[in-house]
């Protein structure tokens, strides 16, 4: 369980950093907040992927790939920027 959570944080950090790199601008957030943006992006990306492509899954969430996670993180980062101002 601990390694799974650490894995989520590390992958979330990587996805969040890529999203912040692809969407430049001032983001005064630390590594933990960047990880949370990446994790939230993966969740949003999986949800949107399920809605768009109609996956036949027995549960309501489909694990997204890297690209879908990054796109979801960009969307989350955009929403965070808009709500902060």
N, C-alpha and C positions, 0 to 999 in steps of 0.2 A: 504494500500500500504506500509506504513512504517513497519507494523508488518510482512508483507511478506518478505521485504528486510532483516529485522532482523532475520527472520527464516532461510533465505538462508545463512546468515553469520554464524549463530550458527550451522546449519547442515554442512555447508562447513568447519567450524573449526573442528568439530568432525571428519568428513571424512578425512580432511587433517592431523589431529593428528594421526589417526589410520594408514593412509598411511605412515607417517613419522616413526611411531613405527615399522611397518612391513618392512620398507626399511631403516634400520639403516645406519647412515653415517653422516658426517658433513653437516648440513644445517643451515647456518647463516641467518635464516629468522624469522621474528616476527609472532605474532598471525594473523595479517591482511594478510600477504602473505600466511600463512598456510591456512587461510580461502579461499583465492583466488584459491589456488591449489585444495582445496576440491570442490569448486564450479565448477572450470574448469573440474575437474575429473568427476563430475556428468554429465556435458554436454557431455564430450567425451564418458563416459560410455553409456549414452542414445543414442548417435549417433551410436556407435559401436554395441550396442544391437539391434538397428533398422536394421543395415546392416546385422548382422549375423542371426538374427531370423526372419527377414522380417515381422515385425509387420504391421498390417493393420491399420495405423493411418491416419487420415485426415490431420494432420499437419506433418511436417518433424522431429519432436522431440518427443521422448517417455520418460516419466519420469522414470528414472532408480530406482532400489531398492538400498538398502544399499551396498550389495556386489558388484554390478556393479559400483556403485559410487566409492567405495574404489579401485577397480581395475583400473578404469579410473584415479583416483588421483595418484595411483602408476605410471601409464604410464606418466602422466603429470610431476610428480616429477622426473622421470627418464630423461625426455626430458630437464627439467630445469637444472638438474645436468650436463648433457652432453653439454648444450649450455653455461654454466657458465665457464667451464674449458677451 
